[in-house]
Amino acid sequence: MIHVFTVMGTPKILYRLVFGNPVMKALYRGTFRKLNLTHVKWHNFTAEHLSSAKRTAVLNHLDQYLK
Amino acid sequence: MNYVIILDHPYTLAGGHNEPHNRSFTSAIAQSAIDTLTAQGHQVDVIDLHADHFDPVMHADDLRAWRTNKFVDQQSFDYLQRLRAADEIIFVFPIWWELMPAMTKGFLDKVLAKGQVTRKPKRFILEKIQ
């Protein structure tokens, strides 16, 4: 399994639907899948718009992404 | 299990402790992942690209060796050995202008050298990750 954690300012829905999720196209379709590495998970965080408490909550519950 | 975490942020892992003027949410995620996995009893190998002063540029000698020969850059060779020992790989990086920063791109370009990671007829030799 390959996990990809990214942090960006752009809202995720905009990044996926308007920009077309370029980073995962490059990583998954463009790199890992060509090397037969098909088990890839993407976890994105838009931390700019989160309060300090919510950021801490994200960091304290990272285990849910690492299953 | 053996995890390899590849962190790409100029503040390095030291930026993950919420100190003013030296804090990065990317580094904090890497630090939190290390703490979580270690607490679960896993082995964690950290590749901190900026702290290691990784050279992401594909030089002429690197490219000449990329398809058929051994690594010219010994650091890239070391990284690939560590990836081969991993059961799971975790990339952590920010998105700048919609894409990964140059360190991560250079890591992929140089470490996943075609002559090292592909074999015919089976196409890839990081079996543990699949």
N, CA and C atoms of all chains as a GROMACS GRO file, in nm:
protein
  591
    1MET      N    1   0.083  -0.121   0.000
    1MET     CA    2   0.000   0.000   0.000
    1MET      C    3   0.087   0.126   0.000
    2ILE      N    4   0.049   0.221  -0.081
    2ILE     CA    5   0.116   0.351  -0.080
    2ILE      C    6   0.014   0.456  -0.034
    3HIS      N    7   0.048   0.533   0.068
    3HIS     CA    8  -0.037   0.643   0.112
    3HIS      C    9   0.024   0.774   0.064
    4VAL      N   10  -0.060   0.864   0.017
    4VAL     CA   11  -0.013   0.996  -0.023
    4VAL      C   12  -0.089   1.100   0.059
    5PHE      N   13  -0.019   1.170   0.145
    5PHE     CA   14  -0.078   1.277   0.225
    5PHE      C   15  -0.041   1.412   0.163
    6THR      N   16  -0.140   1.490   0.127
    6THR     CA   17  -0.110   1.622   0.070
    6THR      C   18  -0.179   1.731   0.152
    7VAL      N   19  -0.119   1.849   0.148
    7VAL     CA   20  -0.174   1.966   0.216
    7VAL      C   21  -0.185   2.077   0.114
    8MET      N   22  -0.303   2.134   0.099
    8MET     CA   23  -0.319   2.241  -0.001
    8MET      C   24  -0.419   2.346   0.046
    9GLY      N   25  -0.417   2.461  -0.019
    9GLY     CA   26  -0.512   2.567   0.014
    9GLY      C   27  -0.641   2.555  -0.065
   10THR      N   28  -0.632   2.493  -0.182
   10THR     CA   29  -0.750   2.478  -0.268
   10THR      C   30  -0.848   2.377  -0.206
   11PRO      N   31  -0.976   2.409  -0.203
   11PRO     CA   32  -1.073   2.309  -0.156
   11PRO      C   33  -1.065   2.181  -0.239
   12LYS      N   34  -1.078   2.067  -0.173
   12LYS     CA   35  -1.057   1.938  -0.240
   12LYS      C   36  -1.153   1.918  -0.357
   13ILE      N   37  -1.279   1.957  -0.337
   13ILE     CA   38  -1.378   1.934  -0.443
   13ILE      C   39  -1.343   2.012  -0.569
   14LEU      N   40  -1.291   2.136  -0.549
   14LEU     CA   41  -1.247   2.219  -0.662
   14LEU      C   42  -1.126   2.156  -0.729
   15TYR      N   43  -1.034   2.107  -0.646
   15TYR     CA   44  -0.910   2.047  -0.699
   15TYR      C   45  -0.940   1.924  -0.784
   16ARG      N   46  -1.037   1.846  -0.739
   16ARG     CA   47  -1.069   1.723  -0.813
   16ARG      C   48  -1.152   1.752  -0.938
   17LEU      N   49  -1.257   1.832  -0.921
   17LEU     CA   50  -1.354   1.844  -1.031
   17LEU      C   51  -1.317   1.953  -1.131
   18VAL      N   52  -1.259   2.063  -1.085
   18VAL     CA   53  -1.226   2.171  -1.179
   18VAL      C   54  -1.085   2.153  -1.235
   19PHE      N   55  -0.988   2.128  -1.147
   19PHE     CA   56  -0.850   2.111  -1.194
   19PHE      C   57  -0.823   1.968  -1.240
   20GLY      N   58  -0.904   1.873  -1.200
   20GLY     CA   59  -0.888   1.736  -1.247
   20GLY      C   60  -0.789   1.652  -1.169
   21ASN      N   61  -0.762   1.691  -1.045
   21ASN     CA   62  -0.673   1.616  -0.956
   21ASN      C   63  -0.538   1.582  -1.020
   22PRO      N   64  -0.465   1.685  -1.062
   22PRO     CA   65  -0.341   1.660  -1.136
   22PRO      C   66  -0.236   1.581  -1.058
   23VAL      N   67  -0.228   1.599  -0.926
   23VAL     CA   68  -0.119   1.532  -0.854
   23VAL      C   69  -0.142   1.381  -0.851
   24MET      N   70  -0.266   1.337  -0.837
   24MET     CA   71  -0.288   1.193  -0.835
   24MET      C   72  -0.289   1.134  -0.976
   25LYS      N   73  -0.320   1.216  -1.076
   25LYS     CA   74  -0.302   1.168  -1.214
   25LYS      C   75  -0.154   1.141  -1.239
   26ALA      N   76  -0.069   1.233  -1.192
   26ALA     CA   77   0.075   1.216  -1.212
   26ALA      C   78   0.127   1.097  -1.130
   27LEU      N   79   0.081   1.087  -1.005
   27LEU     CA   80   0.135   0.983  -0.918
   27LEU      C   81   0.074   0.846  -0.945
   28TYR      N   82  -0.060   0.839  -0.950
   28TYR     CA   83  -0.123   0.708  -0.964
   28TYR      C   84  -0.122   0.661  -1.110
   29ARG      N   85  -0.188   0.738  -1.195
   29ARG     CA   86  -0.197   0.694  -1.334
   29ARG      C   87  -0.061   0.702  -1.405
   30GLY      N   88   0.014   0.806  -1.371
   30GLY     CA   89   0.138   0.832  -1.445
   30GLY      C   90   0.259   0.756  -1.394
   31THR      N   91   0.258   0.718  -1.265
   31THR     CA   92   0.380   0.657  -1.210
   31THR      C   93   0.353   0.519  -1.150
   32PHE      N   94   0.274   0.515  -1.042
   32PHE     CA   95   0.262   0.390  -0.967
   32PHE      C   96   0.194   0.280  -1.047
   33ARG      N   97   0.086   0.314  -1.118
   33ARG     CA   98   0.015   0.210  -1.192
   33ARG      C   99   0.101   0.155  -1.305
   34LYS      N  100   0.187   0.238  -1.359
   34LYS     CA  101   0.277   0.189  -1.464
   34LYS      C  102   0.382   0.094  -1.409
   35LEU      N  103   0.399   0.097  -1.276
   35LEU     CA  104   0.495   0.007  -1.211
   35LEU      C  105   0.422  -0.106  -1.138
   36ASN      N  106   0.295  -0.129  -1.175
   36ASN     CA  107   0.214  -0.235  -1.112
   36ASN      C  108   0.187  -0.210  -0.965
   37LEU      N  109   0.200  -0.088  -0.919
   37LEU     CA  110   0.167  -0.056  -0.780
   37LEU      C  111   0.027   0.007  -0.779
   38THR      N  112  -0.073  -0.077  -0.757
   38THR     CA  113  -0.210  -0.029  -0.775
   38THR      C  114  -0.281   0.008  -0.646
   39HIS      N  115  -0.222  -0.029  -0.532
   39HIS     CA  116  -0.288   0.002  -0.405
   39HIS      C  117  -0.237   0.135  -0.352
   40VAL      N  118  -0.306   0.241  -0.391
   40VAL     CA  119  -0.264   0.376  -0.354
   40VAL      C  120  -0.384   0.449  -0.293
   41LYS      N  121  -0.362   0.514  -0.180
   41LYS     CA  122  -0.468   0.593  -0.119
   41LYS      C  123  -0.423   0.738  -0.106
   42TRP      N  124  -0.514   0.829  -0.136
   42TRP     CA  125  -0.484   0.972  -0.128
   42TRP      C  126  -0.561   1.033  -0.011
   43HIS      N  127  -0.492   1.104   0.075
   43HIS     CA  128  -0.555   1.173   0.186
   43HIS      C  129  -0.516   1.320   0.177
   44ASN      N  130  -0.614   1.406   0.162
   44ASN     CA  131  -0.585   1.548   0.143
   44ASN      C  132  -0.635   1.631   0.260
   45PHE      N  133  -0.560   1.734   0.295
   45PHE     CA  134  -0.597   1.821   0.406
   45PHE      C  135  -0.592   1.967   0.361
   46THR      N  136  -0.700   2.039   0.384
   46THR     CA  137  -0.705   2.181   0.350
   46THR      C  138  -0.694   2.258   0.481
   47ALA      N  139  -0.574   2.262   0.534
   47ALA     CA  140  -0.555   2.310   0.670
   47ALA      C  141  -0.571   2.461   0.684
   48GLU      N  142  -0.553   2.534   0.574
   48GLU     CA  143  -0.563   2.681   0.581
   48GLU      C  144  -0.696   2.726   0.638
   49HIS      N  145  -0.800   2.650   0.610
   49HIS     CA  146  -0.934   2.693   0.648
   49HIS      C  147  -0.982   2.625   0.777
   50LEU      N  148  -0.894   2.558   0.847
   50LEU     CA  149  -0.933   2.490   0.970
   50LEU      C  150  -0.889   2.570   1.093
   51SER      N  151  -0.968   2.564   1.196
   51SER     CA  152  -0.929   2.626   1.323
   51SER      C  153  -0.818   2.544   1.387
   52SER      N  154  -0.753   2.604   1.484
   52SER     CA  155  -0.644   2.535   1.551
   52SER      C  156  -0.693   2.404   1.616
   53ALA      N  157  -0.813   2.410   1.674
   53ALA     CA  158  -0.867   2.291   1.740
   53ALA      C  159  -0.891   2.179   1.639
   54LYS      N  160  -0.941   2.217   1.520
   54LYS     CA  161  -0.970   2.114   1.420
   54LYS      C  162  -0.840   2.055   1.362
   55ARG      N  163  -0.739   2.140   1.350
   55ARG     CA  164  -0.609   2.088   1.303
   55ARG      C  165  -0.554   1.986   1.402
   56THR      N  166  -0.564   2.020   1.529
   56THR     CA  167  -0.516   1.927   1.632
   56THR      C  168  -0.595   1.796   1.626
   57ALA      N  169  -0.727   1.809   1.603
   57ALA     CA  170  -0.811   1.689   1.596
   57ALA      C  171  -0.768   1.601   1.479
   58VAL      N  172  -0.737   1.664   1.365
   58VAL     CA  173  -0.691   1.587   1.248
   58VAL      C  174  -0.564   1.512   1.283
   59LEU      N  175  -0.470   1.582   1.347
   59LEU     CA  176  -0.340   1.521   1.378
   59LEU      C  177  -0.354   1.408   1.481
   60ASN      N  178  -0.450   1.423   1.572
   60ASN     CA  179  -0.468   1.321   1.675
   60ASN      C  180  -0.541   1.197   1.624
   61HIS      N  181  -0.604   1.209   1.509
   61HIS     CA  182  -0.680   1.095   1.456
   61HIS      C  183  -0.627   1.048   1.322
   62LEU      N  184  -0.497   1.058   1.306
   62LEU     CA  185  -0.436   1.019   1.179
   62LEU      C  186  -0.442   0.869   1.156
   63ASP      N  187  -0.459   0.793   1.263
   63ASP     CA  188  -0.462   0.647   1.249
   63ASP      C  189  -0.574   0.599   1.158
   64GLN      N  190  -0.682   0.677   1.149
   64GLN     CA  191  -0.794   0.634   1.065
   64GLN      C  192  -0.756   0.631   0.917
   65TYR      N  193  -0.652   0.706   0.880
   65TYR     CA  194  -0.610   0.707   0.739
   65TYR      C  195  -0.505   0.600   0.710
   66LEU      N  196  -0.449   0.543   0.813
   66LEU     CA  197  -0.336   0.452   0.793
   66LEU      C  198  -0.375   0.306   0.804
   67LYS      N  199  -0.504   0.275   0.783
   67LYS     CA  200  -0.547   0.136   0.793
   67LYS      C  201  -0.516   0.062   0.664
   68MET      N  202   0.491  -0.411   1.086
   68MET     CA  203   0.526  -0.385   0.947
   68MET      C  204   0.630  -0.274   0.939
   69ASN      N  205   0.694  -0.270   0.824
   69ASN     CA  206   0.799  -0.171   0.804
   69ASN      C  207   0.746  -0.059   0.712
   70TYR      N  208   0.734   0.061   0.766
   70TYR     CA  209   0.685   0.176   0.691
   70TYR      C  210   0.802   0.266   0.653
   71VAL      N  211   0.794   0.322   0.535
   71VAL     CA  212   0.888   0.429   0.497
   71VAL      C  213   0.806   0.555   0.475
   72ILE      N  214   0.843   0.663   0.544
   72ILE     CA  215   0.775   0.791   0.526
   72ILE      C  216   0.868   0.885   0.450
   73ILE      N  217   0.820   0.939   0.340
   73ILE     CA  218   0.900   1.032   0.261
   73ILE      C  219   0.840   1.172   0.280
   74LEU      N  220   0.911   1.254   0.353
   74LEU     CA  221   0.863   1.389   0.384
   74LEU      C  222   0.935   1.491   0.295
   75ASP      N  223   0.857   1.577   0.234
   75ASP     CA  224   0.914   1.684   0.153
   75ASP      C  225   0.859   1.817   0.203
   76HIS      N  226   0.934   1.883   0.288
   76HIS     CA  227   0.898   2.020   0.328
   76HIS      C  228   1.025   2.092   0.372
   77PRO      N  229   1.043   2.218   0.331
   77PRO     CA  230   1.166   2.291   0.365
   77PRO      C  231   1.192   2.302   0.514
   78TYR      N  232   1.087   2.300   0.595
   78TYR     CA  233   1.107   2.312   0.740
   78TYR      C  234   1.149   2.179   0.803
   79THR      N  235   1.155   2.075   0.725
   79THR     CA  236   1.191   1.938   0.768
   79THR      C  237   1.097   1.888   0.879
   80LEU      N  238   1.132   1.776   0.935
   80LEU     CA  239   1.048   1.720   1.041
   80LEU      C  240   1.045   1.810   1.164
   81ALA      N  241   1.147   1.894   1.178
   81ALA     CA  242   1.152   1.987   1.291
   81ALA      C  243   1.040   2.090   1.286
   82GLY      N  244   0.976   2.107   1.170
   82GLY     CA  245   0.866   2.202   1.158
   82GLY      C  246   0.734   2.145   1.206
   83GLY      N  247   0.735   2.026   1.260
   83GLY     CA  248   0.610   1.961   1.297
   83GLY      C  249   0.569   1.978   1.441
   84HIS      N  250   0.628   2.075   1.511
   84HIS     CA  251   0.598   2.088   1.653
   84HIS      C  252   0.527   2.218   1.691
   85ASN      N  253   0.465   2.282   1.592
   85ASN     CA  254   0.379   2.399   1.616
   85ASN      C  255   0.452   2.514   1.684
   86GLU      N  256   0.577   2.538   1.643
   86GLU     CA  257   0.650   2.652   1.697
   86GLU      C  258   0.637   2.768   1.599
   87PRO      N  259   0.605   2.889   1.648
   87PRO     CA  260   0.586   3.005   1.559
   87PRO      C  261   0.708   3.026   1.467
   88HIS      N  262   0.681   3.063   1.343
   88HIS     CA  263   0.782   3.091   1.239
   88HIS      C  264   0.857   2.966   1.194
   89ASN      N  265   0.824   2.852   1.248
   89ASN     CA  266   0.890   2.730   1.201
   89ASN      C  267   0.790   2.615   1.211
   90ARG      N  268   0.670   2.637   1.158
   90ARG     CA  269   0.572   2.529   1.170
   90ARG      C  270   0.508   2.501   1.036
   91SER      N  271   0.486   2.374   1.013
   91SER     CA  272   0.430   2.330   0.888
   91SER      C  273   0.330   2.218   0.917
   92PHE      N  274   0.211   2.230   0.859
   92PHE     CA  275   0.112   2.125   0.881
   92PHE      C  276   0.156   1.995   0.815
   93THR      N  277   0.229   2.008   0.704
   93THR     CA  278   0.282   1.889   0.637
   93THR      C  279   0.376   1.812   0.730
   94SER      N  280   0.470   1.885   0.792
   94SER     CA  281   0.562   1.820   0.885
   94SER      C  282   0.487   1.763   1.005
   95ALA      N  283   0.384   1.836   1.050
   95ALA     CA  284   0.306   1.788   1.164
   95ALA      C  285   0.236   1.656   1.131
   96ILE      N  286   0.188   1.644   1.007
   96ILE     CA  287   0.125   1.518   0.965
   96ILE      C  288   0.227   1.405   0.967
   97ALA      N  289   0.347   1.434   0.915
   97ALA     CA  290   0.452   1.331   0.915
   97ALA      C  291   0.487   1.290   1.058
   98GLN      N  292   0.501   1.388   1.145
   98GLN     CA  293   0.535   1.359   1.284
   98GLN      C  294   0.425   1.277   1.351
   99SER      N  295   0.300   1.316   1.323
   99SER     CA  296   0.187   1.244   1.382
   99SER      C  297   0.180   1.100   1.329
  100ALA      N  298   0.209   1.083   1.200
  100ALA     CA  299   0.209   0.948   1.142
  100ALA      C  300   0.318   0.862   1.207
  101ILE      N  301   0.436   0.922   1.228
  101ILE     CA  302   0.545   0.849   1.293
  101ILE      C  303   0.504   0.807   1.434
  102ASP      N  304   0.447   0.903   1.509
  102ASP     CA  305   0.406   0.872   1.646
  102ASP      C  306   0.298   0.763   1.649
  103THR      N  307   0.200   0.775   1.558
  103THR     CA  308   0.090   0.678   1.553
  103THR      C  309   0.142   0.538   1.522
  104LEU      N  310   0.226   0.528   1.419
  104LEU     CA  311   0.274   0.396   1.376
  104LEU      C  312   0.369   0.335   1.478
  105THR      N  313   0.452   0.420   1.538
  105THR     CA  314   0.543   0.368   1.640
  105THR      C  315   0.464   0.314   1.759
  106ALA      N  316   0.359   0.388   1.798
  106ALA     CA  317   0.275   0.344   1.910
  106ALA      C  318   0.206   0.212   1.879
  107GLN      N  319   0.180   0.189   1.749
  107GLN     CA  320   0.115   0.062   1.710
  107GLN      C  321   0.215  -0.052   1.697
  108GLY      N  322   0.344  -0.021   1.720
  108GLY     CA  323   0.446  -0.125   1.717
  108GLY      C  324   0.511  -0.149   1.582
  109HIS      N  325   0.490  -0.056   1.488
  109HIS     CA  326   0.551  -0.072   1.355
  109HIS      C  327   0.690  -0.009   1.351
  110GLN      N  328   0.770  -0.056   1.256
  110GLN     CA  329   0.899   0.008   1.230
  110GLN      C  330   0.877   0.123   1.133
  111VAL      N  331   0.935   0.239   1.162
  111VAL     CA  332   0.918   0.355   1.074
  111VAL      C  333   1.055   0.408   1.033
  112ASP      N  334   1.076   0.411   0.903
  112ASP     CA  335   1.201   0.465   0.847
  112ASP      C  336   1.166   0.599   0.782
  113VAL      N  337   1.227   0.707   0.828
  113VAL     CA  338   1.192   0.840   0.778
  113VAL      C  339   1.295   0.888   0.677
  114ILE      N  340   1.246   0.923   0.560
  114ILE     CA  341   1.330   0.988   0.459
  114ILE      C  342   1.287   1.135   0.456
  115ASP      N  343   1.366   1.220   0.519
  115ASP     CA  344   1.336   1.364   0.524
  115ASP      C  345   1.422   1.431   0.417
  116LEU      N  346   1.362   1.455   0.301
  116LEU     CA  347   1.440   1.492   0.183
  116LEU      C  348   1.520   1.620   0.202
  117HIS      N  349   1.460   1.719   0.267
  117HIS     CA  350   1.532   1.845   0.288
  117HIS      C  351   1.641   1.830   0.395
  118ALA      N  352   1.613   1.757   0.500
  118ALA     CA  353   1.715   1.737   0.602
  118ALA      C  354   1.832   1.656   0.548
  119ASP      N  355   1.803   1.564   0.454
  119ASP     CA  356   1.909   1.483   0.393
  119ASP      C  357   1.984   1.557   0.283
  120HIS      N  358   1.938   1.680   0.250
  120HIS     CA  359   1.995   1.758   0.139
  120HIS      C  360   1.996   1.677   0.010
  121PHE      N  361   1.884   1.613  -0.017
  121PHE     CA  362   1.870   1.535  -0.140
  121PHE      C  363   1.880   1.628  -0.261
  122ASP      N  364   1.953   1.584  -0.362
  122ASP     CA  365   1.965   1.661  -0.486
  122ASP      C  366   1.862   1.608  -0.585
  123PRO      N  367   1.753   1.682  -0.610
  123PRO     CA  368   1.646   1.628  -0.695
  123PRO      C  369   1.674   1.640  -0.844
  124VAL      N  370   1.786   1.702  -0.880
  124VAL     CA  371   1.810   1.727  -1.022
  124VAL      C  372   1.866   1.602  -1.090
  125MET      N  373   1.807   1.568  -1.201
  125MET     CA  374   1.858   1.456  -1.282
  125MET      C  375   1.974   1.509  -1.367
  126HIS      N  376   2.096   1.475  -1.327
  126HIS     CA  377   2.213   1.522  -1.402
  126HIS      C  378   2.240   1.428  -1.519
  127ALA      N  379   2.329   1.472  -1.607
  127ALA     CA  380   2.356   1.395  -1.729
  127ALA      C  381   2.404   1.253  -1.696
  128ASP      N  382   2.490   1.241  -1.597
  128ASP     CA  383   2.540   1.108  -1.559
  128ASP      C  384   2.428   1.020  -1.504
  129ASP      N  385   2.338   1.083  -1.426
  129ASP     CA  386   2.224   1.007  -1.372
  129ASP      C  387   2.138   0.954  -1.486
  130LEU      N  388   2.113   1.040  -1.584
  130LEU     CA  389   2.024   1.001  -1.693
  130LEU      C  390   2.087   0.894  -1.780
  131ARG      N  391   2.218   0.903  -1.800
  131ARG     CA  392   2.286   0.799  -1.881
  131ARG      C  393   2.273   0.663  -1.815
  132ALA      N  394   2.272   0.661  -1.682
  132ALA     CA  395   2.264   0.534  -1.610
  132ALA      C  396   2.120   0.490  -1.584
  133TRP      N  397   2.023   0.579  -1.610
  133TRP     CA  398   1.886   0.559  -1.565
  133TRP      C  399   1.821   0.431  -1.620
  134ARG      N  400   1.852   0.399  -1.744
  134ARG     CA  401   1.783   0.289  -1.811
  134ARG      C  402   1.851   0.154  -1.789
  135THR      N  403   1.982   0.154  -1.784
  135THR     CA  404   2.050   0.024  -1.786
  135THR      C  405   2.153   0.003  -1.675
  136ASN      N  406   2.214   0.108  -1.627
  136ASN     CA  407   2.327   0.089  -1.537
  136ASN      C  408   2.293   0.111  -1.391
  137LYS      N  409   2.394   0.094  -1.305
  137LYS     CA  410   2.376   0.117  -1.163
  137LYS      C  411   2.366   0.267  -1.136
  138PHE      N  412   2.319   0.298  -1.016
  138PHE     CA  413   2.302   0.439  -0.979
  138PHE      C  414   2.436   0.513  -0.976
  139VAL      N  415   2.434   0.636  -1.026
  139VAL     CA  416   2.550   0.724  -1.007
  139VAL      C  417   2.537   0.793  -0.871
  140ASP      N  418   2.415   0.837  -0.841
  140ASP     CA  419   2.388   0.905  -0.715
  140ASP      C  420   2.364   0.800  -0.605
  141GLN      N  421   2.457   0.787  -0.513
  141GLN     CA  422   2.448   0.684  -0.411
  141GLN      C  423   2.333   0.706  -0.313
  142GLN      N  424   2.295   0.833  -0.297
  142GLN     CA  425   2.181   0.862  -0.209
  142GLN      C  426   2.052   0.804  -0.267
  143SER      N  427   2.035   0.816  -0.399
  143SER     CA  428   1.918   0.756  -0.463
  143SER      C  429   1.920   0.604  -0.448
  144PHE      N  430   2.038   0.546  -0.460
  144PHE     CA  431   2.052   0.401  -0.443
  144PHE      C  432   2.012   0.359  -0.302
  145ASP      N  433   2.058   0.437  -0.205
  145ASP     CA  434   2.022   0.409  -0.065
  145ASP      C  435   1.871   0.419  -0.044
  146TYR      N  436   1.809   0.521  -0.102
  146TYR     CA  437   1.663   0.536  -0.089
  146TYR      C  438   1.590   0.417  -0.149
  147LEU      N  439   1.636   0.371  -0.266
  147LEU     CA  440   1.567   0.257  -0.329
  147LEU      C  441   1.580   0.131  -0.244
  148GLN      N  442   1.696   0.111  -0.184
  148GLN     CA  443   1.713  -0.004  -0.095
  148GLN      C  444   1.614   0.003   0.020
  149ARG      N  445   1.594   0.124   0.072
  149ARG     CA  446   1.501   0.139   0.184
  149ARG      C  447   1.357   0.118   0.139
  150LEU      N  448   1.324   0.161   0.016
  150LEU     CA  449   1.189   0.135  -0.037
  150LEU      C  450   1.166  -0.014  -0.054
  151ARG      N  451   1.270  -0.084  -0.097
  151ARG     CA  452   1.256  -0.229  -0.118
  151ARG      C  453   1.231  -0.302   0.013
  152ALA      N  454   1.281  -0.247   0.121
  152ALA     CA  455   1.263  -0.311   0.252
  152ALA      C  456   1.127  -0.277   0.313
  153ALA      N  457   1.052  -0.186   0.250
  153ALA     CA  458   0.927  -0.137   0.310
  153ALA      C  459   0.808  -0.225   0.274
  154ASP      N  460   0.715  -0.237   0.370
  154ASP     CA  461   0.586  -0.300   0.342
  154ASP      C  462   0.486  -0.195   0.294
  155GLU      N  463   0.497  -0.076   0.346
  155GLU     CA  464   0.408   0.033   0.304
  155GLU      C  465   0.490   0.161   0.290
  156ILE      N  466   0.450   0.245   0.195
  156ILE     CA  467   0.520   0.371   0.171
  156ILE      C  468   0.422   0.486   0.194
  157ILE      N  469   0.468   0.590   0.262
  157ILE     CA  470   0.384   0.707   0.287
  157ILE      C  471   0.455   0.831   0.233
  158PHE      N  472   0.392   0.899   0.139
  158PHE     CA  473   0.444   1.027   0.091
  158PHE      C  474   0.371   1.138   0.165
  159VAL      N  475   0.445   1.240   0.209
  159VAL     CA  476   0.383   1.357   0.271
  159VAL      C  477   0.444   1.481   0.209
  160PHE      N  478   0.360   1.562   0.143
  160PHE     CA  479   0.414   1.685   0.082
  160PHE      C  480   0.301   1.785   0.062
  161PRO      N  481   0.335   1.914   0.050
  161PRO     CA  482   0.233   2.014   0.020
  161PRO      C  483   0.207   2.019  -0.131
  162ILE      N  484   0.095   2.079  -0.168
  162ILE     CA  485   0.066   2.103  -0.310
  162ILE      C  486   0.100   2.249  -0.339
  163TRP      N  487   0.192   2.268  -0.432
  163TRP     CA  488   0.230   2.404  -0.473
  163TRP      C  489   0.197   2.420  -0.620
  164TRP      N  490   0.118   2.521  -0.654
  164TRP     CA  491   0.074   2.540  -0.792
  164TRP      C  492   0.020   2.410  -0.850
  165GLU      N  493  -0.065   2.345  -0.772
  165GLU     CA  494  -0.140   2.225  -0.815
  165GLU      C  495  -0.060   2.096  -0.817
  166LEU      N  496   0.072   2.099  -0.796
  166LEU     CA  497   0.149   1.976  -0.807
  166LEU      C  498   0.244   1.957  -0.689
  167MET      N  499   0.316   1.846  -0.691
  167MET     CA  500   0.414   1.816  -0.586
  167MET      C  501   0.535   1.908  -0.599
  168PRO      N  502   0.604   1.938  -0.487
  168PRO     CA  503   0.726   2.018  -0.496
  168PRO      C  504   0.838   1.941  -0.567
  169ALA      N  505   0.943   2.014  -0.604
  169ALA     CA  506   1.049   1.956  -0.687
  169ALA      C  507   1.121   1.840  -0.620
  170MET      N  508   1.134   1.844  -0.487
  170MET     CA  509   1.203   1.736  -0.418
  170MET      C  510   1.133   1.602  -0.441
  171THR      N  511   1.001   1.602  -0.427
  171THR     CA  512   0.926   1.478  -0.447
  171THR      C  513   0.934   1.432  -0.592
  172LYS      N  514   0.922   1.526  -0.683
  172LYS     CA  515   0.932   1.490  -0.826
  172LYS      C  516   1.069   1.433  -0.857
  173GLY      N  517   1.173   1.497  -0.804
  173GLY     CA  518   1.308   1.448  -0.826
  173GLY      C  519   1.330   1.312  -0.763
  174PHE      N  520   1.267   1.290  -0.646
  174PHE     CA  521   1.275   1.159  -0.581
  174PHE      C  522   1.218   1.051  -0.673
  175LEU      N  523   1.101   1.077  -0.729
  175LEU     CA  524   1.040   0.978  -0.819
  175LEU      C  525   1.128   0.957  -0.942
  176ASP      N  526   1.174   1.068  -1.002
  176ASP     CA  527   1.252   1.058  -1.125
  176ASP      C  528   1.380   0.978  -1.104
  177LYS      N  529   1.450   1.009  -0.994
  177LYS     CA  530   1.583   0.950  -0.976
  177LYS      C  531   1.580   0.813  -0.909
  178VAL      N  532   1.498   0.799  -0.805
  178VAL     CA  533   1.500   0.674  -0.729
  178VAL      C  534   1.431   0.562  -0.805
  179LEU      N  535   1.319   0.593  -0.870
  179LEU     CA  536   1.250   0.490  -0.948
  179LEU      C  537   1.314   0.483  -1.087
  180ALA      N  538   1.443   0.453  -1.091
  180ALA     CA  539   1.514   0.445  -1.218
  180ALA      C  540   1.468   0.322  -1.294
  181LYS      N  541   1.445   0.339  -1.422
  181LYS     CA  542   1.384   0.232  -1.500
  181LYS      C  543   1.464   0.102  -1.494
  182GLY      N  544   1.595   0.113  -1.502
  182GLY     CA  545   1.679  -0.007  -1.499
  182GLY      C  546   1.675  -0.079  -1.366
  183GLN      N  547   1.632  -0.009  -1.262
  183GLN     CA  548   1.633  -0.068  -1.129
  183GLN      C  549   1.497  -0.124  -1.087
  184VAL      N  550   1.390  -0.064  -1.134
  184VAL     CA  551   1.258  -0.102  -1.082
  184VAL      C  552   1.173  -0.181  -1.181
  185THR      N  553   1.219  -0.199  -1.303
  185THR     CA  554   1.140  -0.277  -1.398
  185THR      C  555   1.220  -0.395  -1.448
  186ARG      N  556   1.149  -0.505  -1.469
  186ARG     CA  557   1.209  -0.627  -1.526
  186ARG      C  558   1.108  -0.688  -1.622
  187LYS      N  559   1.156  -0.748  -1.726
  187LYS     CA  560   1.066  -0.819  -1.816
  187LYS      C  561   1.068  -0.967  -1.781
  188PRO      N  562   0.954  -1.041  -1.795
  188PRO     CA  563   0.824  -0.992  -1.838
  188PRO      C  564   0.745  -0.928  -1.724
  189LYS      N  565   0.778  -0.966  -1.600
  189LYS     CA  566   0.709  -0.902  -1.489
  189LYS      C  567   0.763  -0.761  -1.478
  190ARG      N  568   0.674  -0.666  -1.460
  190ARG     CA  569   0.718  -0.530  -1.486
  190ARG      C  570   0.781  -0.460  -1.368
  191PHE      N  571   0.762  -0.512  -1.247
  191PHE     CA  572   0.809  -0.430  -1.137
  191PHE      C  573   0.864  -0.516  -1.025
  192ILE      N  574   0.960  -0.463  -0.952
  192ILE     CA  575   1.026  -0.545  -0.851
  192ILE      C  576   1.020  -0.487  -0.710
  193LEU      N  577   0.920  -0.407  -0.680
  193LEU     CA  578   0.896  -0.370  -0.538
  193LEU      C  579   0.782  -0.460  -0.491
  194GLU      N  580   0.806  -0.592  -0.485
  194GLU     CA  581   0.695  -0.686  -0.463
  194GLU      C  582   0.620  -0.660  -0.334
  195LYS      N  583   0.693  -0.619  -0.231
  195LYS     CA  584   0.629  -0.608  -0.100
  195LYS      C  585   0.520  -0.503  -0.097
  196ILE      N  586   0.532  -0.402  -0.180
  196ILE     CA  587   0.436  -0.292  -0.178
  196ILE      C  588   0.305  -0.331  -0.246
  197GLN      N  589   0.313  -0.420  -0.347
  197GLN     CA  590   0.192  -0.449  -0.426
  197GLN      C  591   0.083  -0.505  -0.339
   0.00000   0.00000   0.00000
